[in-house]
Amino acid sequence: MNQENVSYPYEPEFSIKNLLNDRVNDVKYILQFKKTLAVVLILGGILGALISWFRTPTYTARLTFVVDDSKSSGGTGGLASLAGQFGVNLDGLGGASGVLAGDNVQELIKSHKLIKQTLLTAYDSAQTLADRYAAVYKLNKKWLKYSSNGKLIRFPLNGLHNTRIQDSLLHEMTTLILSGEFGIAKTDKKLGFFEVNTTMRDEKLAQLFCIRMIKQSTDFFISTKTKRLRNNVVRLQHRADSIGLILNRKTYAVSAANQSLLDLNPAYTAPNANVEVRERDKIVLSTIFSETVKNLESSKMMLAQETPTVQIVDEPDLHR
């Protein structure tokens, strides 16, 4: 068997000196293009300065809040059971817990209606948030072509008498805001904390919009969730007041009738029967009034139990 000569690849010994020499050669090679590098660096610096100069800075307002809905913890079941012992049925009187529960809060806060209502609140004594938004983003000049008198289109407070053009422009602003300037997310899916972010080119505008959006949403949320219960309390309160007034009149009438019996001849029975009828009516009214008041107090307890609490944890500050 012949033994062949096998050649193995040669690997030179590692040397720090050679490594340093290689790096020096690399630097010398790069420096051959120093004029080109200088031009690139200068142009890059000028371009960066121009971008920084012409690009408008943005400000982000961040707000964190938590929704405490006591019904979801099972508190209402105990109250309904307690009311049931007194013959009061509270089933079906709850608010819209299914509609405004959990993640639906996020969609509620991003609704066009609430955003438009927020835009029509005051920025200062002279303009609304919508006016300021249109000025900051230069939309008011863009919309001059829609103006019938050649003046800037303004948006009055609350928008009670908005024209079709104003409504259309509000819708356009709302679309722009939802396209990336306003957002809401849950910080933790297991918790009830929500974080709202508003990014705009005006610091005060971002802060006011963020805070007032939560205010509008909170009012709408609580009003919708407790609407049926509030209506029930108002109805029962009106009934209790009416029955109480009639009962007071009946009480005075019975008292006057009893007083008149003292001066009548006992041989006449008709006046006695009249007094008995009035006393019977008074007893019936007293029973109805007692049941109505009992239902009213139970409904008030139910309303207090059903009313959710929206607590702001972190509120955006305005730094000057």
C-alpha positions as CSV (number, residue, x, y, z in Angstrom):
1,M,0.0,0.0,0.0
2,N,1.5,3.3,-1.1
3,Q,1.5,6.2,1.3
4,E,0.4,9.4,-0.4
5,N,1.6,12.8,0.7
6,V,-1.3,14.7,2.2
7,S,-1.0,18.5,2.3
8,Y,-2.7,20.2,5.2
9,P,-3.8,23.9,5.0
10,Y,-1.3,26.2,6.5
11,E,-2.5,28.6,9.1
12,P,-0.1,31.4,10.1
13,E,0.6,32.1,13.7
14,F,-1.6,34.7,15.3
15,S,0.2,38.0,15.9
16,I,-1.1,41.2,17.5
17,K,1.4,43.2,15.5
18,N,0.0,41.8,12.2
19,L,-3.5,42.5,13.4
20,L,-2.7,46.1,14.2
21,N,-0.9,46.5,10.9
22,D,-4.0,45.3,9.1
23,R,-6.3,47.8,10.8
24,V,-3.9,50.6,10.0
25,N,-3.9,49.6,6.4
26,D,-7.7,49.6,6.5
27,V,-7.7,53.2,7.9
28,K,-5.3,54.3,5.2
29,Y,-7.5,52.8,2.5
30,I,-10.6,54.6,3.9
31,L,-8.7,57.9,4.1
32,Q,-8.1,57.8,0.4
33,F,-11.8,58.8,0.0
34,K,-11.7,61.5,2.7
35,K,-13.0,64.2,0.4
36,T,-16.0,62.0,-0.5
37,L,-16.5,61.2,3.2
38,A,-16.4,64.9,4.1
39,V,-19.0,65.8,1.5
40,V,-21.3,63.0,2.7
41,L,-20.9,64.0,6.4
42,I,-21.6,67.7,5.6
43,L,-24.6,66.9,3.5
44,G,-25.9,64.5,6.1
45,G,-25.5,67.2,8.8
46,I,-27.3,69.8,6.7
47,L,-30.1,67.4,5.9
48,G,-30.6,66.5,9.5
49,A,-30.6,70.2,10.5
50,L,-33.2,71.0,7.9
51,I,-35.4,68.1,8.9
52,S,-35.2,69.2,12.6
53,W,-35.9,72.8,11.6
54,F,-39.0,72.2,9.4
55,R,-40.4,69.2,11.3
56,T,-43.0,70.3,13.9
57,P,-42.4,68.6,17.3
58,T,-45.2,66.5,18.7
59,Y,-46.4,66.1,22.3
60,T,-47.9,63.0,23.9
61,A,-50.4,63.3,26.7
62,R,-50.8,60.0,28.6
63,L,-53.6,59.2,31.0
64,T,-54.3,56.1,33.0
65,F,-57.6,55.3,34.6
66,V,-59.4,52.3,36.2
67,V,-63.0,51.2,36.0
68,D,-64.5,49.8,39.2
69,D,-67.8,48.1,38.4
70,S,-69.1,46.6,41.7
71,K,-71.7,44.6,39.9
72,S,-69.1,42.4,38.2
73,S,-67.9,41.3,41.6
74,G,-71.3,39.8,42.5
75,G,-72.4,42.5,44.9
76,T,-75.7,43.0,43.2
77,G,-76.8,39.5,43.8
78,G,-76.7,40.0,47.5
79,L,-78.7,43.2,47.2
80,A,-81.3,41.6,45.0
81,S,-81.6,38.7,47.5
82,L,-82.1,41.2,50.4
83,A,-84.7,43.1,48.4
84,G,-86.5,39.9,47.6
85,Q,-87.0,39.3,51.3
86,F,-89.2,42.4,51.4
87,G,-91.1,41.4,48.3
88,V,-89.2,43.7,45.9
89,N,-88.1,42.3,42.6
90,L,-85.0,44.0,41.2
91,D,-84.4,41.6,38.3
92,G,-84.0,43.3,35.0
93,L,-83.4,46.8,36.5
94,G,-79.7,46.7,35.9
95,G,-77.9,48.9,33.5
96,A,-76.3,48.0,30.2
97,S,-73.6,45.9,31.9
98,G,-73.3,43.6,28.9
99,V,-72.9,46.4,26.4
100,L,-70.4,48.5,28.4
101,A,-68.4,45.7,30.0
102,G,-64.8,44.8,29.5
103,D,-63.1,45.6,26.2
104,N,-66.2,47.5,25.0
105,V,-65.0,50.5,27.0
106,Q,-62.2,50.9,24.6
107,E,-64.5,51.1,21.6
108,L,-66.8,53.5,23.4
109,I,-63.9,55.9,24.1
110,K,-62.9,55.8,20.4
111,S,-66.5,56.6,19.1
112,H,-66.9,59.5,16.7
113,K,-69.7,61.0,18.8
114,L,-67.5,61.5,21.9
115,I,-64.6,62.8,19.9
116,K,-66.7,65.4,18.2
117,Q,-68.3,66.5,21.5
118,T,-64.8,66.8,22.9
119,L,-63.6,68.9,20.0
120,L,-66.4,71.3,20.6
121,T,-65.3,72.2,24.1
122,A,-63.3,75.3,24.9
123,Y,-59.6,75.6,24.3
124,D,-59.5,79.1,25.7
125,S,-61.9,82.1,25.8
126,A,-61.6,82.7,22.1
127,Q,-61.6,79.2,20.4
128,T,-62.6,75.6,20.8
129,L,-60.4,72.6,20.5
130,A,-61.6,72.1,16.9
131,D,-60.6,75.7,16.1
132,R,-57.2,75.1,17.6
133,Y,-56.7,71.7,15.9
134,A,-57.6,73.2,12.5
135,A,-55.1,76.1,13.1
136,V,-52.2,73.9,14.3
137,Y,-52.5,71.5,11.4
138,K,-53.3,74.4,8.9
139,L,-56.6,72.8,8.0
140,N,-58.4,76.1,8.4
141,K,-56.6,77.6,5.4
142,K,-57.1,74.4,3.4
143,W,-60.8,74.7,4.1
144,L,-61.2,78.3,2.9
145,K,-62.5,77.0,-0.4
146,Y,-65.6,75.7,1.4
147,S,-66.3,79.0,3.1
148,S,-69.2,80.9,1.7
149,N,-67.9,84.3,2.9
150,G,-64.2,83.8,2.4
151,K,-63.5,83.7,6.2
152,L,-62.0,80.9,8.3
153,I,-64.6,78.3,9.3
154,R,-65.1,78.4,13.0
155,F,-66.6,75.8,15.3
156,P,-68.8,77.2,18.1
157,L,-69.1,75.6,21.6
158,N,-71.3,72.5,21.8
159,G,-72.1,72.8,18.0
160,L,-75.8,73.3,18.6
161,H,-76.3,75.0,15.2
162,N,-73.6,73.5,13.1
163,T,-73.9,73.6,9.3
164,R,-73.5,70.6,7.0
165,I,-70.0,71.9,6.1
166,Q,-69.0,72.2,9.8
167,D,-70.2,68.6,10.5
168,S,-68.3,67.3,7.5
169,L,-65.1,69.0,8.6
170,L,-65.6,67.7,12.2
171,H,-65.8,64.2,10.7
172,E,-62.6,64.8,8.8
173,M,-60.8,65.9,12.0
174,T,-62.2,62.9,13.9
175,T,-60.8,60.6,11.2
176,L,-57.4,62.2,11.4
177,I,-57.3,61.9,15.1
178,L,-58.3,58.2,15.0
179,S,-55.7,57.5,12.3
180,G,-52.8,57.6,14.8
181,E,-53.1,60.6,17.2
182,F,-55.4,59.0,19.7
183,G,-55.4,55.5,21.1
184,I,-56.4,53.4,24.2
185,A,-55.1,50.1,25.4
186,K,-55.3,47.9,28.5
187,T,-52.0,47.8,30.4
188,D,-52.9,44.3,31.6
189,K,-55.6,42.1,30.3
190,K,-56.3,40.7,33.8
191,L,-56.7,44.2,35.3
192,G,-59.2,47.0,34.8
193,F,-56.5,49.6,34.0
194,F,-56.7,51.5,30.7
195,E,-54.1,53.8,29.2
196,V,-55.0,56.6,26.9
197,N,-52.4,58.3,24.6
198,T,-52.9,61.5,22.6
199,T,-50.2,62.8,20.3
200,M,-50.6,66.2,18.8
201,R,-48.5,69.2,17.7
202,D,-49.8,71.4,20.4
203,E,-49.0,70.5,24.0
204,K,-52.0,72.1,25.6
205,L,-54.3,70.7,22.9
206,A,-53.1,67.2,23.5
207,Q,-53.5,67.5,27.3
208,L,-57.0,69.0,27.1
209,F,-58.2,66.6,24.5
210,C,-57.0,63.6,26.5
211,I,-58.6,64.7,29.8
212,R,-61.9,65.8,28.3
213,M,-62.2,62.6,26.2
214,I,-62.2,60.6,29.5
215,K,-64.6,63.1,31.1
216,Q,-67.1,62.8,28.1
217,S,-66.7,59.0,28.1
218,T,-67.1,58.6,31.8
219,D,-70.3,60.7,31.8
220,F,-71.7,58.7,28.9
221,F,-70.7,55.4,30.4
222,I,-72.3,56.1,33.8
223,S,-75.4,57.6,32.3
224,T,-76.0,54.7,29.9
225,K,-75.3,52.0,32.5
226,T,-77.7,53.5,35.1
227,K,-80.3,54.9,32.8
228,R,-83.1,52.5,33.6
229,L,-82.4,52.5,37.3
230,R,-82.4,56.3,37.4
231,N,-85.7,56.4,35.5
232,N,-87.2,53.9,37.9
233,V,-86.1,56.0,40.9
234,V,-87.6,59.2,39.4
235,R,-90.9,57.3,38.7
236,L,-91.1,55.9,42.2
237,Q,-90.2,59.3,43.8
238,H,-93.0,61.0,41.8
239,R,-95.4,58.3,42.9
240,A,-94.4,58.5,46.5
241,D,-94.7,62.3,46.5
242,S,-98.2,62.1,45.0
243,I,-99.5,59.5,47.3
244,G,-97.9,61.3,50.3
245,L,-99.8,64.5,49.4
246,I,-103.1,62.6,49.0
247,L,-102.5,60.8,52.3
248,N,-101.9,64.1,54.1
249,R,-105.2,65.5,52.8
250,K,-107.0,62.3,53.8
251,T,-105.4,62.4,57.3
252,Y,-106.7,66.0,57.8
253,A,-110.1,65.0,56.5
254,V,-110.4,62.0,59.0
255,S,-109.2,64.2,61.8
256,A,-111.9,66.8,61.0
257,A,-114.6,64.1,60.7
258,N,-113.7,62.7,64.1
259,Q,-113.9,66.1,65.6
260,S,-117.3,66.7,64.1
261,L,-118.6,63.5,65.7
262,L,-118.2,65.0,69.1
263,D,-121.0,67.6,68.4
264,L,-123.4,65.1,66.7
265,N,-126.3,63.2,68.2
266,P,-125.2,59.6,68.8
267,A,-128.6,58.4,67.4
268,Y,-127.5,59.3,63.9
269,T,-125.3,56.6,62.3
270,A,-124.7,58.1,58.9
271,P,-121.9,60.4,60.1
272,N,-120.2,57.4,61.8
273,A,-120.2,55.5,58.6
274,N,-118.7,58.4,56.7
275,V,-115.8,58.6,59.2
276,E,-115.2,54.8,58.9
277,V,-115.0,55.1,55.0
278,R,-112.5,57.9,55.3
279,E,-110.4,55.9,57.8
280,R,-110.5,52.9,55.5
281,D,-109.3,55.0,52.6
282,K,-106.5,56.4,54.8
283,I,-105.4,52.9,55.8
284,V,-105.3,51.8,52.1
285,L,-103.3,54.9,51.2
286,S,-100.9,54.3,54.1
287,T,-100.3,50.8,52.9
288,I,-99.7,51.9,49.3
289,F,-97.4,54.7,50.5
290,S,-95.4,52.4,52.7
291,E,-94.8,49.9,49.8
292,T,-93.9,52.7,47.4
293,V,-91.4,54.1,49.8
294,K,-89.9,50.7,50.4
295,N,-89.5,50.1,46.6
296,L,-88.1,53.6,46.3
297,E,-85.4,53.0,48.9
298,S,-84.5,49.6,47.4
299,S,-84.2,51.2,43.9
300,K,-81.9,53.9,45.4
301,M,-79.7,51.2,46.9
302,M,-79.7,49.4,43.6
303,L,-78.7,52.6,41.8
304,A,-75.8,53.3,44.2
305,Q,-74.7,49.7,43.7
306,E,-74.9,49.8,39.9
307,T,-73.2,53.1,39.4
308,P,-69.6,52.4,38.4
309,T,-66.6,54.4,39.5
310,V,-64.1,55.7,36.9
311,Q,-60.9,56.8,38.7
312,I,-58.1,58.6,37.0
313,V,-54.8,57.2,38.2
314,D,-52.2,59.2,36.2
315,E,-53.2,62.5,34.6
316,P,-51.1,64.3,32.0
317,D,-49.3,67.5,33.2
318,L,-48.6,70.6,31.2
319,H,-44.9,71.5,31.3
320,R,-43.9,75.0,30.5
